[in-house]
């Protein structure tokens, strides 16, 4: 029996609204610690859509943010109070607290320290997906700088929150980063070291399953390129659509977001929007595609490219952020340097000249398994167990 089995563990997550890489990491942490309650600023089942079922039987505690009228629409400007949502949670009974944090200050939780009863202090590990992109000048899901009023207010709020964010970061016992890219940001902005543990990827059972799914997908769809991500500004889906329009290539777009109507107006006859799909359908789409187009700017890690690789799919990605750690040029994908149509066109044309080995790509992705993630998390947190 592991030392952690004797611990009282709590998990903390910014909020449950969108379903992305951070939520997949939270699911993995909950799989490791299935009895741990989860503390969030709020949960929005409608926004989660079909993924709300993933969290249906969890012990989830929401903050006092939920007492504010229209909080589901105003949660972004209300982030000015976000540190208080989390510091108000009573976590004094827990031996180990793991926060999953990005933009909403989940790392601001308070844990037991200097307990007069003599109990060992609790330990707080923060799995940091990235220091908040909006606070430190990285592109975000919306281009909020375009609106002068929002830009003015947001700039003032961000200045205040940067000060709070750095202060809160000093109270974390140990940072875990999802990539070397994020580790460098934590070092730069927080002046803290971190342990890199790549997020876990949901891998197919074996390569035979991949080949079966590929056959099914090609019979169903034929040849196509694939875009999988939120339809949001920092993800640049408009580039994928524009390039496939220009080259007359079939493109399947998976994901939802505010840009969908704009993209549908932009798209030609070869582009199909599938919305948010179930994991089984996504697996089939990965397996059958020619390549994944990933024009994301300064990605923190990039779970989607590795998911694609686990189905033997090469990735064409912007040369920035986390994908630089997982994509090997000419072996499991290609980079393009500039976020424009011409650069992406050149990369796609170059990829068509390369015969990628899908089996080797599949094997490469195996290092990002849940079991690897679990072992590293348990090894890192083992020192939190009270000494007998």
N, C-alpha and C positions, 0 to 999 in steps of 0.2 A: 504494500500500500504506500503511495507517495506521501511525502510530507504535506503536500498541499491538501490532501484529503481531510486533514485535521483543521484546516483553516476555515474561518468564516469569510467568504469572498463576496464582494459587491462589484458590479460592472456599471460604468457610467458612460453615457454616450450623448453627444450634443443634442440631437433630436431625431425622431423617426418620422420623416416626411418624404424624402426622396429615397430611392433604393439604388445605391451605387456601391463602389468599392468599400467605403467605410462601413456600410451596413453588412457587407459580406464578411468583413473582419470581425464585426461584433457578433455575427452568427457563429463564427469559428470560436471566438472566445467563450461564447455561451455553451458551445458543444464541449469545450474543455472543462468548464465550470457550470454544469447544467443546473445546479441548485442556487446559483447566484442570482439575486434580484438585480434588475436593471433600472437605473435612475436616468431619466431624460428630462430635458426642458419641457418637451411636449411630444405628443404622438398624434399624427393625422392619418387616420385609416383611409380616408377618401383619396388623399394625395398619394399614398402608397399603392393604391389600386390593388391589383392581384397579389402583390407582395405583402399586403397586410396580413394575410393568412400565415406568413412565416413567423409572425410574432404573437399569434393569437393566444397561445397557452403560456406565455411568459409572465413572470411576476414583474410587472412594469410600474414604476412610480413616477408620476409627473410632478413638475414643480408648480409654484404659485403663479407662474406665467399664465396658466390655464384659467385663472380667475379674471384676467383682463379681457374685456370685450373685444371681439374680432382679432384675437391673438394669432389665429391661423393665417390671417392676411397681413398682419402687422409685425410678424415675428422678426423680420429683417431690421426695421428701425428699432424694435424693442431689444435688439442685441446689446444696446447700451447698458441694459440692466442684467445681461446674461450672467456675469460673474456672481451676482446675488442669487440667481435662481439655483445655482449649484452649491454655493456656500451655505444655503439655507437647509440643505438635506442633512439629516442626522445620521452620520455613518460611524458613530462612536463604537458600535458593537463589532465592527469588522476588523479582521486581522490584515486583509489584503484588499486593496482597492485598485482596479485597473480602469483607467479612463480611456475612452476612444475619442480623440479630440481633433478638431480642425478649426472651425470658425466661431463656435458658440460657447467656448469657455468651459467645457466639461472638466477640464483639468483644474478648475477653481474649487473643486470639492475639498472639504476639510476632513482630515482623518484624525484618528486618535493619536495624540502626542502628550508625552510627559504625564501619563496616567498615574494619579496619586495612589491608586490601588496596587501599583506594582506590575500591572499587566504590561507586556512588551508593547512598544509603540507599533501602530499599524504602518504598513508600507504602501506608498502610492506610486504605482507605475503608470506612466502615461504613454499609450500607443498613439504617437502623433502622426497623423496623415500628412500634415504640413502645418507650419505656422500660418495663421489665417492669411489667405491670398489677398484679400481686400485691404488688410492692414499694412502689408509690406510690398505693395506695388506690382503684384502679379495679376494677370488677367483673371476675371471672374465670369460667372455665368451670364451676367448682363453687363452691357457697356454703360454703366451708370454715370460715367463722367460726361456723357453727351448732354444730359439735362443740367443746365446751370444751377438750378435750385437744389437738385439732389446732389450735385457735385459739391456745392458749397457746404451744405449740411453734412454730407457724408465725410468730407475732408476734416471738418471739425471733430466729428464723432470718432473718426479713425485715429486722429492724433491723441485724443483722450484714451481710447481703448488700447493703443499701442503701449502707452505707459502702464496701464493696468495689466496688459497681457504679459509684459516682461516681468512685472512684479509677481504675478501669479505663477509664472513658469519657475521661479526660484524655489517654490514650495513643493514642487514635485520631487520625489525621492530619486526616481530613475526614469529617464526618457527612453522610449523605444521608437526608432524611426523605421519607416517602411522602405527606405532606399537611401543610397549614398547622397542623392540629391536633397532629400529631406533632412538627412543628418547634417549636411552643410548649412542648410537654412537654420536649423536649431542652433548650431554653433555660432552662426553669424548674428542672429537676432536675439537669442536667449543667453549666449555665452555658456551653453551647456553641452556636455558630451552626450552621446546616445548610443545605444546598441541597435544595430541594423538587423531587423527580422523581416524578411520579405513577407507580404501578405499571402495567405493560402489561396490557391486556385482550385476550383472544382474541376478535376480532371476526368476524362473518359476512362472507362474501365480498362481498355486495352486498345491496341491499334486495329484489331479486327473490327471492333465496334465503330471506330472512326471510318474504316473503309466501307462498312455497311451503310453508315449515315451518309457518306459521300455519294454512294450509288443512288440512294433514295433522293437526295437533294438534287442531283443532276438530272434524274428522271423527272422530277417535279418542276424544277426551275430552269434547267439548262445551265449555260455559263453566266456568271455574274461576279461583280465586285461587291464588297460588303462594307457598310459603315455601321458601327455599333457605338452609340453613346447618347448622352443627352443632346437635344437640339438646342444648344445654347452657345452664346457668343464665343467663349474661350475654347470651345471644342471645334469651331470652324467647320461645321457641316456644309456651309455654303461653298467651300472649296471643293469638297468631294462631289457635290452636285454639279458645280460649274465645269469641273474637269470631265466628268462623265458625259455631260452635255456636249462638250467640245469634241471629245474623242468618240462620241456615239457608242459608249460602253454601257452595258446593263449594270445598274446599281440598285442594290436593295438597302434601304435605310431602316435601321432598327433603333427605336428610342422615341421618346416624347419630349416636348418642351415648347416654349413660347415661339420659337422660330419656325414651327412646322408650317403654318399658313404661308409665311413668306417664302419658304423653301419650295412648297408645292407650286407656287406661282412661278418660281424660277426654273423648276424642273422640266426637262423634256420628256419625250415618250419612253425613254429607256430607264427612267428612274421610278422606283416603286417604294412607297412608304408603308411600312408594316406596323408601325407603332411599337408599343411595348409587347414583347412576346414571352411566352413561357420558356423555361429553361430547356425543355425538350426540343422545342422548335428552334431555339437559338443554337443548340448543339448541332442540329442538322444544317442550319445555315452556315455555321463556321466550317463544317466538314466539306460542304459542297462548293464553297466560294473559290475564286481564282486567287484573291488576295484581300486582306483587310486594309482599308484606307483609314489612316489615323492622323488627321491633321491638327492635333491638339498642341496648344502652346504651353510650354513649361509645365508639363504633366508632373505630378508629384511622384508617382510610381508608374501607374498604368497597368491595371489588372486586365483590361480588355485585350491588349496585345498578347499577353501571355496566355489568356484563355484561348485566343485564336490559334496560337502556336501549339497548344495542347491537342488541337485537331489537325495538326500538320499544315496549318495555313500560314504563308508568309505575310509579313506586315510592312506596309509602306507608311512611314511615320515621319513627322517633323523632327528635325535633329535638335531636340531640346529636352531637358528634364529627364525623368525616370527611364523612358524607353532607351536612352543611350546605354543603360546598364543591362538591358535584356535583349536588345536587337543586335545581332552580329551581321555587319554589312555583307550582303551577298550570300549569306548562309541561311538566315531565317527571315530576311527582310532587307529593305533599303531605306535610306534616309533621304529627305529633301531639305534643302537649307533654308529656303525662303517661304514664307506663308503667302504664296501667290499661285495663280493658276499655271503659269509657265513652269515653275519649279516642280510642281506636283505632276504635271503632264510629262516632263522629262523623266521623273522617277518611275512613273507607270510604264512608259515606253521601254526604259532600261530593264525593268522587272520582267517584261515580256521576252527578253533575250536570255534570261537566266532559267535554267531548269532546276528548280528548288527540290530538295529531297524531303518529301513530307514525313517520312519515317524518322529522319534525323531531327527534324523540327519538333516532331512529337516527343522524341526521347529527351531533347533539351528541356522541354517544359516540365518534365517529371520532378525536377529539383524544387519546384514551387508547390509541392503537395501539402495537404493538410497535416499529414504526419510529421513533416519537417517543421512546420509552423508550431505544432503542438509540443514537440520535443524541445524546441528552443524557448518557447514561453515557459514551460514547466521548469526547465533548467535555470532560467533567469530568475524566476520567482521563488525558487526552492529556499532561498535564504530568508523568506518571509515567515517560514514556519516557526512557531514558538519552540524554544529549546526545552526538552523534557528533563 
